[in-house]
Amino acid sequence: MEKKLMIEGMMCRHCAARVEQALNALPGVCAAVDLPGQCAVVRGEADEDALRRAVESAGYRVTEIR
């Protein structure tokens, strides 16, 4: 399953790395962050609540999940 998370608050590569690390720490998740697009593409079986919590724990906000 693939989901695209629109993320608010990422300003630099360090921000993107924090989000990517938080998402990839979830079991069974493979995530890649697109800083210019302000989003992350996530592959795996994690539910939307877990994805949202991971991003928020890194200090950013998910505005939409597609």
Secondary structure, DSSP 8 states (H G I E B T S, - for coil): -EEEEEEE---SHHHHHHHHHHHHTSTTEEEEEETTTTEEEEEES--HHHHHHHHHHTT-EEEEE-
